[in-house]
Structures are given as structure tokens and as C-alpha cells.
């Protein structure tokens, strides 16, 4: 996973972040490349939330497709036959 994909997963716009704060972006990218993504998240957790609020990634709303709008078929429940004595 690269740093830009990590930021997108955390809903941070990497382009806005890199343009607005290039020094912090470079420092974070260097730190990210030297450790595991989970360790980076734990180390920068409170800072990630503040950066997310500043540079929130704008996602395009997904267009509903024909398959997505169709409801899945419900299973038919049949009772078990009772044994006759």
C-alpha cells in the first residue's frame, strides 16, 4: 500500500493535503514508508482526525445500477413433515 492509497482509505484527499501542507505531507510520507500502516495509524491517530477534517476526500455518489436496485430473492421456508404414528 502506498501513502496516497492509505490517505484515500482514511478519507483524506492526498492532493489537497500535499498542496496545502507540503512539509507535513513529506514528513508523514517518509514515516509511513518506514513502518507498518497500522503502526503509523496508532502513532498519528489524533493528527489523522484533524487532517481528515481539513482535507476531507470528496467521493462521487455511486450511481445505482440495475442489479443493485433489484431486491435479492428471499428463501422459501418449508415446514418439516411431521412423522405419523
N, CA, C and O of each residue as an XYZ file, in Angstrom:
340
protein
N       0.854     -1.176      0.000
C       0.000      0.000      0.000
C       0.897      1.235      0.000
O       1.829      1.340      0.797
N       0.603      2.160     -0.899
C       1.382      3.389     -0.910
C       0.686      4.444     -0.050
O      -0.444      4.249      0.398
N       1.365      5.548      0.172
C       0.872      6.562      1.097
C      -0.408      7.226      0.590
O      -1.304      7.520      1.381
N      -0.503      7.463     -0.716
C      -1.691      8.104     -1.270
C      -2.916      7.203     -1.117
O      -4.005      7.686     -0.810
N      -2.746      5.908     -1.327
C      -3.847      4.963     -1.146
C      -4.254      4.887      0.329
O      -5.436      4.761      0.648
N      -3.274      4.964      1.216
C      -3.558      4.966      2.651
C      -4.397      6.186      3.025
O      -5.373      6.071      3.766
N      -4.012      7.360      2.508
C      -4.764      8.571      2.811
C      -6.188      8.480      2.258
O      -7.136      8.908      2.917
N      -6.341      7.931      1.068
C      -7.667      7.774      0.489
C      -8.505      6.819      1.338
O      -9.707      7.031      1.503
N      -7.881      5.769      1.877
C      -8.603      4.837      2.746
C      -9.047      5.514      4.035
O     -10.071      5.150      4.613
N      -8.281      6.490      4.479
C      -8.630      7.246      5.681
C      -9.508      8.446      5.368
O      -9.763      9.274      6.242
N      -9.977      8.550      4.112
C     -10.851      9.617      3.627
C     -10.191     10.986      3.703
O     -10.836     11.981      4.033
N      -8.890     11.028      3.392
C      -8.136     12.271      3.305
C      -7.732     12.452      1.853
O      -7.214     11.527      1.228
N      -7.968     13.642      1.314
C      -7.614     13.927     -0.079
C      -6.102     14.163     -0.155
O      -5.623     15.177      0.353
N      -5.331     13.246     -0.783
C      -3.885     13.400     -0.810
C      -3.417     14.610     -1.622
O      -2.380     15.195     -1.308
N      -4.161     14.992     -2.654
C      -3.757     16.136     -3.483
C      -3.891     17.435     -2.699
O      -2.967     18.249     -2.688
N      -5.027     17.636     -2.048
C      -5.216     18.846     -1.243
C      -4.222     18.911     -0.091
O      -3.656     19.966      0.195
N      -4.020     17.788      0.556
C      -3.095     17.729      1.689
C      -1.673     18.064      1.258
O      -0.984     18.825      1.939
N      -1.224     17.504      0.133
C       0.147     17.749     -0.320
C       0.352     19.188     -0.791
O       1.447     19.733     -0.651
N      -0.695     19.809     -1.350
C      -0.566     21.197     -1.801
C      -0.622     22.185     -0.647
O       0.108     23.176     -0.646
N      -1.477     21.928      0.335
C      -1.653     22.866      1.435
C      -0.526     22.791      2.463
O      -0.071     23.817      2.967
N      -0.083     21.581      2.767
C       0.956     21.398      3.782
C       2.030     20.448      3.261
O       2.090     19.294      3.686
N       2.885     20.920      2.338
C       3.866     20.013      1.723
C       4.902     19.469      2.708
O       5.340     18.327      2.569
N       5.296     20.265      3.697
C       6.300     19.783      4.660
C       5.750     18.648      5.512
O       6.422     17.636      5.710
N       4.534     18.812      6.016
C       3.913     17.773      6.829
C       3.633     16.532      5.992
O       3.820     15.408      6.459
N       3.186     16.732      4.758
C       2.921     15.610      3.859
C       4.194     14.804      3.632
O       4.165     13.575      3.697
N       5.304     15.475      3.368
C       6.579     14.789      3.131
C       7.049     14.055      4.384
O       7.537     12.929      4.301
N       6.903     14.690      5.539
C       7.316     14.050      6.787
C       6.486     12.800      7.057
O       7.026     11.765      7.447
N       5.177     12.894      6.851
C       4.310     11.739      7.067
C       4.606     10.639      6.067
O       4.603      9.461      6.422
N       4.861     11.010      4.819
C       5.139     10.004      3.799
C       6.421      9.253      4.123
O       6.485      8.034      3.962
N       7.438      9.966      4.577
C       8.697      9.334      4.963
C       8.479      8.376      6.141
O       8.988      7.255      6.137
N       7.733      8.818      7.132
C       7.456      7.970      8.290
C       6.624      6.749      7.884
O       6.866      5.646      8.374
N       5.661      6.936      7.005
C       4.799      5.847      6.553
C       5.602      4.771      5.835
O       5.351      3.580      6.014
N       6.562      5.189      5.025
C       7.370      4.240      4.262
C       8.310      3.433      5.153
O       8.812      2.391      4.732
N       8.556      3.897      6.372
C       9.491      3.217      7.268
C       8.805      2.298      8.271
O       9.482      1.566      8.993
N       7.472      2.322      8.332
C       6.792      1.471      9.310
C       5.537      0.862      8.708
O       5.116      1.220      7.608
N       4.963     -0.046      9.437
C       3.728     -0.718      9.024
C       2.573      0.277      9.090
O       2.561      1.139      9.969
N       1.595      0.178      8.177
C       0.459      1.113      8.205
C      -0.292      1.149      9.539
O      -0.748      2.212      9.958
N      -0.425      0.018     10.200
C      -1.111      0.003     11.499
C      -0.323      0.776     12.553
O      -0.910      1.479     13.376
N       0.997      0.649     12.532
C       1.836      1.397     13.469
C       1.747      2.892     13.193
O       1.696      3.703     14.118
N       1.730      3.247     11.915
C       1.602      4.657     11.540
C       0.272      5.210     12.023
O       0.214      6.332     12.527
N      -0.791      4.439     11.875
C      -2.112      4.880     12.318
C      -2.131      5.100     13.821
O      -2.660      6.105     14.295
N      -1.565      4.179     14.565
C      -1.547      4.328     16.024
C      -0.708      5.526     16.453
O      -1.047      6.211     17.418
N       0.375      5.778     15.747
C       1.254      6.888     16.108
C       0.617      8.241     15.789
O       0.812      9.201     16.534
N      -0.132      8.330     14.706
C      -0.669      9.610     14.235
C      -2.187      9.708     14.365
O      -2.802     10.536     13.693
N      -2.799      8.895     15.203
C      -4.248      8.781     15.251
C      -4.939     10.121     15.467
O      -5.837     10.477     14.703
N      -4.545     10.864     16.478
C      -5.193     12.146     16.754
C      -4.910     13.162     15.658
O      -5.764     13.997     15.359
N      -3.747     13.108     15.065
C      -3.415     14.034     13.987
C      -4.154     13.694     12.710
O      -4.524     14.589     11.950
N      -4.373     12.417     12.465
C      -5.108     11.991     11.263
C      -6.523     12.549     11.292
O      -7.030     12.994     10.262
N      -7.160     12.534     12.439
C      -8.520     13.049     12.540
C      -8.581     14.542     12.218
O      -9.506     14.993     11.542
N      -7.610     15.304     12.693
C      -7.584     16.741     12.410
C      -7.339     17.003     10.922
O      -7.962     17.888     10.337
N      -6.442     16.241     10.314
C      -6.147     16.399      8.889
C      -7.355     15.984      8.060
O      -7.645     16.610      7.041
N      -8.064     14.941      8.479
C      -9.261     14.497      7.752
C     -10.310     15.599      7.729
O     -10.975     15.803      6.712
N     -10.463     16.309      8.836
C     -11.451     17.393      8.874
C     -11.072     18.525      7.921
O     -11.947     19.156      7.328
N      -9.782     18.781      7.774
C      -9.327     19.850      6.878
C      -9.424     19.457      5.412
O      -9.861     20.254      4.582
N      -9.020     18.233      5.087
C      -8.880     17.807      3.693
C      -9.728     16.565      3.419
O      -9.212     15.543      2.965
N     -11.005     16.656      3.691
C     -11.912     15.527      3.515
C     -11.992     15.151      2.039
O     -12.146     16.012      1.173
N     -11.886     13.871      1.772
C     -11.955     13.355      0.408
C     -13.401     13.382     -0.058
O     -14.277     12.787      0.569
N     -13.642     14.068     -1.152
C     -14.992     14.146     -1.715
C     -15.190     12.964     -2.640
O     -14.550     12.871     -3.687
N     -16.076     12.060     -2.253
C     -16.354     10.889     -3.073
C     -17.590     11.161     -3.905
O     -18.555     11.763     -3.434
N     -17.548     10.714     -5.136
C     -18.705     10.861     -6.006
C     -19.754      9.849     -5.556
O     -19.418      8.703     -5.257
N     -21.019     10.259     -5.506
C     -22.055      9.284     -5.122
C     -22.163      8.196     -6.176
O     -22.162      8.468     -7.377
N     -22.253      6.994     -5.719
C     -22.334      5.853     -6.629
C     -23.694      5.845     -7.314
O     -24.732      6.046     -6.683
N     -23.660      5.609     -8.617
C     -24.901      5.537     -9.367
C     -25.512      4.153     -9.161
O     -24.822      3.142     -9.293
N     -26.793      4.106     -8.840
C     -27.403      2.790     -8.637
C     -27.520      2.044     -9.963
O     -28.006      2.586    -10.955
N     -27.078      0.826     -9.962
C     -27.168      0.022    -11.171
C     -28.444     -0.809    -11.116
O     -29.120     -0.860    -10.088
N     -28.760     -1.449    -12.213
C     -29.975     -2.258    -12.288
C     -29.899     -3.432    -11.324
O     -30.901     -3.803    -10.712
N     -28.715     -4.017    -11.188
C     -28.559     -5.159    -10.292
C     -28.640     -4.741     -8.835
O     -29.177     -5.478     -8.009
N     -28.119     -3.574     -8.512
C     -28.127     -3.118     -7.129
C     -29.529     -2.741     -6.669
O     -29.861     -2.906     -5.495
N     -30.357     -2.235     -7.583
C     -31.691     -1.819     -7.193
C     -32.645     -3.005     -7.040
O     -33.670     -2.896     -6.368
N     -32.315     -4.118     -7.653
C     -33.168     -5.303     -7.559
C     -32.982     -5.957     -6.192
O     -31.853     -6.163     -5.747
N     -34.068     -6.276     -5.540
C     -34.011     -6.899     -4.231
C     -33.647     -8.380     -4.376
O     -34.133     -9.045     -5.291
N     -32.804     -8.899     -3.490
C     -32.478    -10.321     -3.573
C     -33.697    -11.170     -3.205
O     -34.533    -10.766     -2.397
N     -33.775    -12.332     -3.807
C     -34.894    -13.232     -3.544
C     -34.797    -13.769     -2.124
O     -33.721    -14.134     -1.652
N     -35.939    -13.809     -1.457
C     -35.971    -14.331     -0.101
C     -36.099    -15.843     -0.168
O     -36.779    -16.363     -1.052
N     -35.462    -16.556      0.746
C     -35.571    -18.015      0.725
C     -36.979    -18.458      1.129
O     -37.646    -17.811      1.936
N     -37.399    -19.545      0.563
C     -38.716    -20.102      0.866
C     -38.549    -21.084      2.018
O     -37.754    -22.021      1.943
N     -39.301    -20.860      3.072
C     -39.224    -21.718      4.246
C     -40.355    -22.739      4.184
O     -41.530    -22.374      4.166
N     -40.000    -23.992      4.153
C     -40.993    -25.061      4.136
C     -40.905    -25.803      5.461
O     -39.811    -26.123      5.926
N     -42.063    -26.079      6.072
C     -42.025    -26.808      7.344
C     -41.630    -28.265      7.116
O     -41.893    -28.852      6.066
N     -40.989    -28.822      8.140
C     -40.614    -30.236      8.063
C     -41.864    -31.094      8.220
O     -42.741    -30.764      9.017
N     -41.957    -32.178      7.479
C     -43.139    -33.053      7.637
C     -43.102    -33.732      9.000
O     -42.046    -34.143      9.481
N     -44.268    -33.840      9.605
C     -44.370    -34.494     10.931
C     -44.513    -36.000     10.706
O     -45.209    -36.456      9.798
N     -43.840    -36.738     11.549
C     -43.992    -38.202     11.421
C     -45.362    -38.644     11.901
O     -45.881    -38.114     12.884
N     -45.941    -39.604     11.218
C     -47.263    -40.128     11.608
C     -47.061    -41.366     12.463
O     -46.275    -42.249     12.123
N     -47.768    -41.420     13.560
C     -47.658    -42.569     14.463
C     -48.783    -43.510     14.305
O     -48.837    -44.529     14.994
